[in-house]
Amino acid sequence: MFLRTLWHLIILVIIVASMNHPEPHCDDGITWRAIPPHRGVALAKHQARSWALVLDSRSIPCCIEADGSDWQLLVPEHQLESAIRELRLYEQANHNWPPPLPVARHLFENILPTVSILILLATFHNLTLLGLSVPGHGIIDLYDLGAAGAARIRGGNWWQCVTALTLHSGPVHLISNLAIGGTFIILLCRELGSGLAWSLLLASGTCGNLINAWVQAPDHRSVGASTAVFGAVGILCAISMVRYRHHLQRRWFIPVAAGLALLTILGTEGKQTDLGAHLFGFCSGVLLGVATEQLTGKFGRPGSGVNFVLATTSAIVVIGAWWAAIAHGVR
């Protein structure tokens, strides 16, 4: 609740500051001359503001005034030539800036396979309620074996970082992850391909649980796919940040700020909410997303063959983690 309130206050301050930003006006007693429009094209307001910032950075006084439906930028008469020279240099240096938007990538048609995996996750939840019968050991508690226990992970039970992603504390927990998280997972799978997307989800969720285990108290336990869900949010934010970095310019942090806002709104409510797992899953997703976008931008997205290998590897990791959990539990 504190994080949500803080974020809302930050947004409010930004809005108020932008509303109260004064337009520069010409002072009396000075002879002002209008900057000739670039290439004979009348100035728009945003261009006049941009030119005003350039001149301000060069300590040249200026002001903006409306000229009918157009705008004009005025400077003191004795500094007119200097202002024109600075603006000419600025326009030459930024002639091809910003670069054109990246070509839109086609989306993979894999909604059905993605939804099928989400349904499989829901089915597995029902199986965990029944328990698993092991000859000679009776029925074992999968929830106890697979939950991410901080002390046990530190002691070497690495598999719980993976198995905890497939467990949920109840139907409400499961449905919320499938309904909200499923949207981000589908978007990520369509953007990158199922194999790459699921391998990144698994990696971000596993890293999030591992880091969380080392910063929490030894008796801390957590379960749920939400760590991987916020990993998906982080990956999507990082992809947007890297892909459109030239157009974001100094506002490169906006996609990540939007992801943190989602983390605040969706990931901090509820008595059993594990904020640490959500936060570290998100941060892991951001790092993986930056690396992924850099590599896919350079070499292209993986084809169907590589996606199949990645999907198979992810499935093997999950099955292997549960195999290790069960084997360790029946010793």
BAZAFI-711017 format. One record per residue (C-alpha): residue number from 1; residue in one letter; x, y, z. Coordinates in nm, 4 decimals, always signed. Layout:
BEGIN
{site NUM; A; {X; Y; Z}}
...
END
This chain:
BEGIN
{site 1; M; {+0.0000; +0.0000; +0.0000}}
{site 2; F; {+0.2883; +0.2375; +0.0791}}
{site 3; L; {+0.4503; +0.1762; -0.2605}}
{site 4; R; {+0.1211; +0.2371; -0.4402}}
{site 5; T; {+0.0632; +0.5639; -0.2524}}
{site 6; L; {+0.4189; +0.6801; -0.3248}}
{site 7; W; {+0.3796; +0.6071; -0.6965}}
{site 8; H; {+0.0514; +0.7998; -0.7141}}
{site 9; L; {+0.2164; +1.0986; -0.5427}}
{site 10; I; {+0.5033; +1.0951; -0.7951}}
{site 11; I; {+0.2561; +1.0932; -1.0871}}
{site 12; L; {+0.0601; +1.3804; -0.9283}}
{site 13; V; {+0.3754; +1.5908; -0.8836}}
{site 14; I; {+0.4739; +1.5349; -1.2482}}
{site 15; I; {+0.1267; +1.6371; -1.3713}}
{site 16; V; {+0.1151; +1.9493; -1.1539}}
{site 17; A; {+0.4681; +2.0479; -1.2594}}
{site 18; S; {+0.3820; +2.0127; -1.6265}}
{site 19; M; {+0.0629; +2.2150; -1.5845}}
{site 20; N; {+0.2430; +2.4969; -1.4053}}
{site 21; H; {+0.5367; +2.5230; -1.6467}}
{site 22; P; {+0.5309; +2.8834; -1.7691}}
{site 23; E; {+0.5703; +2.9852; -2.1293}}
{site 24; P; {+0.8598; +3.2306; -2.1841}}
{site 25; H; {+0.7391; +3.5799; -2.2762}}
{site 26; C; {+0.9233; +3.8769; -2.4192}}
{site 27; D; {+1.0372; +4.1434; -2.1736}}
{site 28; D; {+0.9614; +4.5082; -2.2431}}
{site 29; G; {+1.2424; +4.7459; -2.3179}}
{site 30; I; {+1.4321; +4.5096; -2.5500}}
{site 31; T; {+1.4181; +4.5061; -2.9281}}
{site 32; W; {+1.3195; +4.1532; -3.0275}}
{site 33; R; {+1.3567; +3.9981; -3.3708}}
{site 34; A; {+1.1836; +3.6817; -3.4938}}
{site 35; I; {+1.3943; +3.3856; -3.6031}}
{site 36; P; {+1.3206; +3.3194; -3.9729}}
{site 37; P; {+1.1275; +2.9915; -4.0144}}
{site 38; H; {+1.3378; +2.6931; -4.1167}}
{site 39; R; {+1.3164; +2.6335; -4.4947}}
{site 40; G; {+1.0245; +2.8757; -4.5142}}
{site 41; V; {+0.7981; +2.6485; -4.3082}}
{site 42; A; {+0.6089; +2.8150; -4.0237}}
{site 43; L; {+0.7023; +2.7055; -3.6734}}
{site 44; A; {+0.4843; +2.4665; -3.4789}}
{site 45; K; {+0.4644; +2.5137; -3.1043}}
{site 46; H; {+0.6692; +2.2014; -3.0220}}
{site 47; Q; {+0.9449; +2.3111; -3.2622}}
{site 48; A; {+0.9504; +2.6607; -3.1143}}
{site 49; R; {+0.9916; +2.5073; -2.7695}}
{site 50; S; {+1.2684; +2.2817; -2.8958}}
{site 51; W; {+1.4544; +2.5764; -3.0477}}
{site 52; A; {+1.4050; +2.7749; -2.7281}}
{site 53; L; {+1.5764; +2.4976; -2.5296}}
{site 54; V; {+1.8690; +2.5015; -2.7737}}
{site 55; L; {+1.9137; +2.8757; -2.7369}}
{site 56; D; {+1.8724; +2.8575; -2.3620}}
{site 57; S; {+2.1532; +2.6011; -2.3457}}
{site 58; R; {+2.3742; +2.8532; -2.5319}}
{site 59; S; {+2.2722; +3.1369; -2.2936}}
{site 60; I; {+2.0849; +3.3263; -2.5650}}
{site 61; P; {+1.7648; +3.4918; -2.4324}}
{site 62; C; {+1.4499; +3.4070; -2.6275}}
{site 63; C; {+1.0741; +3.4030; -2.6029}}
{site 64; I; {+0.7863; +3.2328; -2.7803}}
{site 65; E; {+0.4827; +3.4163; -2.9143}}
{site 66; A; {+0.1791; +3.3144; -3.1123}}
{site 67; D; {+0.1651; +3.4406; -3.4694}}
{site 68; G; {-0.1908; +3.3693; -3.5734}}
{site 69; S; {-0.2205; +2.9924; -3.5954}}
{site 70; D; {+0.1592; +2.9593; -3.6062}}
{site 71; W; {+0.4347; +3.0389; -3.3567}}
{site 72; Q; {+0.7502; +3.2425; -3.3682}}
{site 73; L; {+1.0682; +3.2499; -3.1635}}
{site 74; L; {+1.2114; +3.5913; -3.0817}}
{site 75; V; {+1.5609; +3.6858; -2.9646}}
{site 76; P; {+1.7289; +4.0209; -2.8868}}
{site 77; E; {+1.8204; +4.1962; -3.2085}}
{site 78; H; {+2.1934; +4.2042; -3.1367}}
{site 79; Q; {+2.1978; +3.8241; -3.0885}}
{site 80; L; {+1.9926; +3.7334; -3.3938}}
{site 81; E; {+2.2867; +3.6149; -3.6025}}
{site 82; S; {+2.4286; +3.4074; -3.3155}}
{site 83; A; {+2.0879; +3.2481; -3.2577}}
{site 84; I; {+2.0448; +3.1629; -3.6266}}
{site 85; R; {+2.3940; +3.0109; -3.6352}}
{site 86; E; {+2.3304; +2.7953; -3.3275}}
{site 87; L; {+1.9982; +2.6745; -3.4626}}
{site 88; R; {+2.1517; +2.5950; -3.8010}}
{site 89; L; {+2.4192; +2.3837; -3.6322}}
{site 90; Y; {+2.1500; +2.2124; -3.4234}}
{site 91; E; {+1.9395; +2.1291; -3.7291}}
{site 92; Q; {+2.2431; +1.9957; -3.9168}}
{site 93; A; {+2.3486; +1.7759; -3.6249}}
{site 94; N; {+1.9954; +1.6394; -3.5819}}
{site 95; H; {+1.8967; +1.6188; -3.9477}}
{site 96; N; {+1.8307; +1.2429; -3.9340}}
{site 97; W; {+1.7203; +1.2288; -3.5704}}
{site 98; P; {+1.5291; +1.0537; -3.4404}}
{site 99; P; {+1.5819; +0.7518; -3.6621}}
{site 100; P; {+1.2722; +0.5875; -3.8092}}
{site 101; L; {+1.0770; +0.3494; -3.5899}}
{site 102; P; {+1.1882; -0.0137; -3.6081}}
{site 103; V; {+0.9959; -0.2263; -3.8546}}
{site 104; A; {+0.7020; -0.3913; -3.6798}}
{site 105; R; {+0.7678; -0.7599; -3.6208}}
{site 106; H; {+0.5067; -1.0172; -3.7036}}
{site 107; L; {+0.3538; -1.1922; -3.4040}}
{site 108; F; {+0.3678; -1.5670; -3.3630}}
{site 109; E; {+0.0335; -1.7455; -3.3856}}
{site 110; N; {+0.0686; -1.9533; -3.0705}}
{site 111; I; {-0.2192; -1.8519; -2.8473}}
{site 112; L; {-0.3647; -2.2047; -2.8345}}
{site 113; P; {-0.0393; -2.3744; -2.7251}}
{site 114; T; {+0.0155; -2.1047; -2.4623}}
{site 115; V; {-0.3371; -2.1413; -2.3235}}
{site 116; S; {-0.2915; -2.5192; -2.3233}}
{site 117; I; {+0.0147; -2.4876; -2.0984}}
{site 118; L; {-0.1780; -2.2584; -1.8642}}
{site 119; I; {-0.4559; -2.5169; -1.8463}}
{site 120; L; {-0.1923; -2.7822; -1.7720}}
{site 121; L; {-0.0716; -2.5681; -1.4833}}
{site 122; A; {-0.4269; -2.5534; -1.3464}}
{site 123; T; {-0.4599; -2.9307; -1.3826}}
{site 124; F; {-0.1343; -2.9849; -1.1936}}
{site 125; H; {-0.2695; -2.7716; -0.9091}}
{site 126; N; {-0.5598; -3.0162; -0.8705}}
{site 127; L; {-0.3151; -3.3065; -0.8630}}
{site 128; T; {-0.1187; -3.1456; -0.5813}}
{site 129; L; {-0.4366; -3.1386; -0.3723}}
{site 130; L; {-0.4641; -3.5166; -0.4044}}
{site 131; G; {-0.1009; -3.5851; -0.3216}}
{site 132; L; {+0.1251; -3.8452; -0.4810}}
{site 133; S; {+0.1297; -4.2093; -0.3793}}
{site 134; V; {+0.4827; -4.3530; -0.3701}}
{site 135; P; {+0.5262; -4.7299; -0.3047}}
{site 136; G; {+0.6723; -4.7835; +0.0379}}
{site 137; H; {+0.6191; -4.4222; +0.1426}}
{site 138; G; {+0.2445; -4.3757; +0.1132}}
{site 139; I; {+0.1038; -4.0417; -0.0013}}
{site 140; I; {+0.3551; -3.7586; -0.0035}}
{site 141; D; {+0.2727; -3.3886; +0.0155}}
{site 142; L; {+0.3804; -3.2254; -0.3114}}
{site 143; Y; {+0.3152; -2.8805; -0.1689}}
{site 144; D; {+0.5632; -2.9372; +0.1111}}
{site 145; L; {+0.8232; -3.0844; -0.1253}}
{site 146; G; {+0.7955; -2.8135; -0.3883}}
{site 147; A; {+0.7432; -2.4894; -0.1927}}
{site 148; A; {+1.0378; -2.2497; -0.2027}}
{site 149; G; {+1.1744; -2.2661; +0.1516}}
{site 150; A; {+1.4502; -2.0128; +0.2101}}
{site 151; A; {+1.6563; -2.2307; +0.4449}}
{site 152; R; {+1.6213; -2.5390; +0.2258}}
{site 153; I; {+1.7209; -2.3533; -0.0919}}
{site 154; R; {+2.0245; -2.2123; +0.0836}}
{site 155; G; {+2.1047; -2.5666; +0.1931}}
{site 156; G; {+2.1165; -2.6912; -0.1670}}
{site 157; N; {+1.7558; -2.7694; -0.2617}}
{site 158; W; {+1.7864; -2.5665; -0.5821}}
{site 159; W; {+1.4917; -2.7450; -0.7418}}
{site 160; Q; {+1.2447; -2.5654; -0.5153}}
{site 161; C; {+1.3177; -2.2433; -0.7065}}
{site 162; V; {+1.1560; -2.4192; -1.0046}}
{site 163; T; {+0.8903; -2.6381; -0.8433}}
{site 164; A; {+0.7461; -2.3452; -0.6439}}
{site 165; L; {+0.6475; -2.1806; -0.9729}}
{site 166; T; {+0.4028; -2.4641; -1.0417}}
{site 167; L; {+0.2331; -2.4552; -0.7003}}
{site 168; H; {-0.0445; -2.2297; -0.5688}}
{site 169; S; {-0.1891; -2.1747; -0.2238}}
{site 170; G; {-0.5494; -2.2076; -0.3390}}
{site 171; P; {-0.7973; -2.1607; -0.6239}}
{site 172; V; {-0.8077; -1.7819; -0.5871}}
{site 173; H; {-0.4286; -1.7642; -0.6106}}
{site 174; L; {-0.4329; -1.9904; -0.9153}}
{site 175; I; {-0.7136; -1.8084; -1.0980}}
{site 176; S; {-0.5595; -1.4655; -1.0408}}
{site 177; N; {-0.2274; -1.5822; -1.1847}}
{site 178; L; {-0.3948; -1.7424; -1.4847}}
{site 179; A; {-0.6291; -1.4522; -1.5545}}
{site 180; I; {-0.3880; -1.1625; -1.5058}}
{site 181; G; {-0.0582; -1.3339; -1.5685}}
{site 182; G; {-0.1913; -1.5264; -1.8653}}
{site 183; T; {-0.2381; -1.1992; -2.0546}}
{site 184; F; {+0.1287; -1.1040; -2.0205}}
{site 185; I; {+0.2448; -1.4571; -2.0951}}
{site 186; I; {+0.0401; -1.4719; -2.4157}}
{site 187; L; {+0.1792; -1.1330; -2.5237}}
{site 188; L; {+0.5345; -1.2492; -2.4566}}
{site 189; C; {+0.4868; -1.5796; -2.6392}}
{site 190; R; {+0.3427; -1.4000; -2.9420}}
{site 191; E; {+0.6300; -1.1535; -2.9387}}
{site 192; L; {+0.9232; -1.3958; -2.9028}}
{site 193; G; {+0.7890; -1.7407; -2.9831}}
{site 194; S; {+0.6726; -2.0020; -2.7336}}
{site 195; G; {+1.0052; -2.1746; -2.6727}}
{site 196; L; {+1.2096; -1.8607; -2.6074}}
{site 197; A; {+0.9301; -1.6979; -2.4066}}
{site 198; W; {+0.8737; -1.9942; -2.1742}}
{site 199; S; {+1.2474; -2.0448; -2.1208}}
{site 200; L; {+1.2814; -1.6778; -2.0227}}
{site 201; L; {+0.9776; -1.7032; -1.7953}}
{site 202; L; {+1.1254; -2.0065; -1.6249}}
{site 203; A; {+1.4646; -1.8380; -1.5903}}
{site 204; S; {+1.3236; -1.5133; -1.4468}}
{site 205; G; {+1.0957; -1.6976; -1.2037}}
{site 206; T; {+1.3759; -1.9285; -1.0904}}
{site 207; C; {+1.6200; -1.6387; -1.0416}}
{site 208; G; {+1.3533; -1.4422; -0.8573}}
{site 209; N; {+1.2895; -1.7276; -0.6127}}
{site 210; L; {+1.6620; -1.7873; -0.5663}}
{site 211; I; {+1.7399; -1.4237; -0.4840}}
{site 212; N; {+1.4325; -1.4011; -0.2622}}
{site 213; A; {+1.5447; -1.7066; -0.0642}}
{site 214; W; {+1.8761; -1.5400; +0.0171}}
{site 215; V; {+1.7273; -1.2111; +0.1384}}
{site 216; Q; {+1.4337; -1.3515; +0.3369}}
{site 217; A; {+1.4320; -1.5075; +0.6819}}
{site 218; P; {+1.5257; -1.8791; +0.6917}}
{site 219; D; {+1.1677; -1.9846; +0.7705}}
{site 220; H; {+1.0230; -1.7993; +0.4703}}
{site 221; R; {+0.8218; -2.0074; +0.2205}}
{site 222; S; {+0.6630; -1.9030; -0.1067}}
{site 223; V; {+0.4738; -2.0594; -0.3957}}
{site 224; G; {+0.3106; -1.9378; -0.7146}}
{site 225; A; {+0.3706; -1.8587; -1.0782}}
{site 226; S; {+0.3411; -1.4863; -1.0066}}
{site 227; T; {+0.7198; -1.4592; -0.9742}}
{site 228; A; {+0.7452; -1.5690; -1.3398}}
{site 229; V; {+0.4460; -1.3500; -1.4314}}
{site 230; F; {+0.6254; -1.0394; -1.3088}}
{site 231; G; {+0.9290; -1.1717; -1.4897}}
{site 232; A; {+0.7167; -1.1527; -1.8062}}
{site 233; V; {+0.6232; -0.7924; -1.7227}}
{site 234; G; {+0.9912; -0.7081; -1.6780}}
{site 235; I; {+1.0874; -0.8755; -2.0057}}
{site 236; L; {+0.8184; -0.6886; -2.2016}}
{site 237; C; {+0.9219; -0.3567; -2.0458}}
{site 238; A; {+1.2887; -0.4187; -2.1253}}
{site 239; I; {+1.2083; -0.5129; -2.4849}}
{site 240; S; {+1.0209; -0.1843; -2.5313}}
{site 241; M; {+1.2972; +0.0133; -2.3595}}
{site 242; V; {+1.5730; -0.1297; -2.5819}}
{site 243; R; {+1.3790; -0.1413; -2.9092}}
{site 244; Y; {+1.2608; +0.2198; -2.8898}}
{site 245; R; {+1.5579; +0.3623; -2.6982}}
{site 246; H; {+1.6360; +0.6218; -2.9657}}
{site 247; H; {+1.2832; +0.7589; -2.9575}}
{site 248; L; {+1.2590; +0.7533; -2.5797}}
{site 249; Q; {+1.5885; +0.9472; -2.5589}}
{site 250; R; {+1.6183; +1.0683; -2.2001}}
{site 251; R; {+1.2876; +0.9078; -2.1090}}
{site 252; W; {+1.4247; +0.5559; -2.1574}}
{site 253; F; {+1.3070; +0.4645; -1.8077}}
{site 254; I; {+0.9356; +0.5101; -1.8895}}
{site 255; P; {+0.8668; +0.1437; -1.9887}}
{site 256; V; {+1.0346; +0.0195; -1.6701}}
{site 257; A; {+0.8469; +0.2798; -1.4642}}
{site 258; A; {+0.5236; +0.1500; -1.6170}}
{site 259; G; {+0.6244; -0.2038; -1.5168}}
{site 260; L; {+0.7005; -0.0892; -1.1629}}
{site 261; A; {+0.3570; +0.0729; -1.1529}}
{site 262; L; {+0.2026; -0.2634; -1.2475}}
{site 263; L; {+0.4140; -0.4279; -0.9787}}
{site 264; T; {+0.2836; -0.1754; -0.7258}}
{site 265; I; {-0.0795; -0.2161; -0.8295}}
{site 266; L; {-0.0903; -0.5936; -0.8822}}
{site 267; G; {+0.1982; -0.7286; -0.6786}}
{site 268; T; {+0.1684; -0.5693; -0.3343}}
{site 269; E; {-0.1895; -0.6486; -0.2297}}
{site 270; G; {-0.3025; -0.9353; -0.0089}}
{site 271; K; {-0.1846; -1.0769; +0.3214}}
{site 272; Q; {+0.0070; -1.3635; +0.1606}}
{site 273; T; {+0.1608; -1.1567; -0.1191}}
{site 274; D; {+0.5336; -1.2157; -0.1505}}
{site 275; L; {+0.6545; -0.8739; -0.2621}}
{site 276; G; {+1.0165; -0.9875; -0.2599}}
{site 277; A; {+0.9536; -1.2702; -0.5068}}
{site 278; H; {+0.7518; -1.0380; -0.7314}}
{site 279; L; {+1.0176; -0.7664; -0.7234}}
{site 280; F; {+1.3110; -1.0000; -0.7891}}
{site 281; G; {+1.1174; -1.1791; -1.0617}}
{site 282; F; {+1.0533; -0.8430; -1.2275}}
{site 283; C; {+1.4174; -0.7335; -1.1976}}
{site 284; S; {+1.5385; -1.0668; -1.3352}}
{site 285; G; {+1.2954; -1.0259; -1.6246}}
{site 286; V; {+1.4295; -0.6786; -1.7024}}
{site 287; L; {+1.7879; -0.8054; -1.7226}}
{site 288; L; {+1.6909; -1.1051; -1.9349}}
{site 289; G; {+1.4716; -0.8858; -2.1549}}
{site 290; V; {+1.7541; -0.6403; -2.2248}}
{site 291; A; {+1.9891; -0.9241; -2.3248}}
{site 292; T; {+1.7210; -1.0946; -2.5336}}
{site 293; E; {+1.6267; -0.7819; -2.7284}}
{site 294; Q; {+1.9913; -0.7049; -2.7966}}
{site 295; L; {+2.0509; -1.0565; -2.9305}}
{site 296; T; {+1.7288; -1.0870; -3.1290}}
{site 297; G; {+1.7837; -0.7402; -3.2736}}
{site 298; K; {+2.1266; -0.8510; -3.3954}}
{site 299; F; {+2.0637; -1.2133; -3.4967}}
{site 300; G; {+1.6843; -1.2249; -3.5325}}
{site 301; R; {+1.4296; -1.4227; -3.3353}}
{site 302; P; {+1.4758; -1.7998; -3.3163}}
{site 303; G; {+1.2997; -2.0165; -3.5713}}
{site 304; S; {+1.0599; -2.3011; -3.5048}}
{site 305; G; {+1.3422; -2.5530; -3.4566}}
{site 306; V; {+1.5217; -2.3503; -3.1900}}
{site 307; N; {+1.1909; -2.2680; -3.0223}}
{site 308; F; {+1.1116; -2.6379; -3.0063}}
{site 309; V; {+1.4483; -2.7123; -2.8447}}
{site 310; L; {+1.4011; -2.4307; -2.5916}}
{site 311; A; {+1.0471; -2.5447; -2.5070}}
{site 312; T; {+1.1629; -2.9039; -2.4648}}
{site 313; T; {+1.4544; -2.7952; -2.2466}}
{site 314; S; {+1.2219; -2.5901; -2.0263}}
{site 315; A; {+0.9891; -2.8880; -1.9835}}
{site 316; I; {+1.2851; -3.1118; -1.8958}}
{site 317; V; {+1.4034; -2.8617; -1.6343}}
{site 318; V; {+1.0598; -2.8543; -1.4671}}
{site 319; I; {+1.0232; -3.2336; -1.4759}}
{site 320; G; {+1.3811; -3.2778; -1.3527}}
{site 321; A; {+1.3203; -3.0358; -1.0664}}
{site 322; W; {+1.0137; -3.2291; -0.9539}}
{site 323; W; {+1.2019; -3.5576; -0.9925}}
{site 324; A; {+1.4748; -3.4216; -0.7644}}
{site 325; A; {+1.2150; -3.2934; -0.5171}}
{site 326; I; {+1.0355; -3.6290; -0.4961}}
{site 327; A; {+1.3586; -3.8277; -0.4813}}
{site 328; H; {+1.4858; -3.6097; -0.1994}}
{site 329; G; {+1.1561; -3.6305; -0.0163}}
{site 330; V; {+1.1321; -4.0092; -0.0084}}
{site 331; R; {+1.4821; -4.0749; +0.1205}}
END
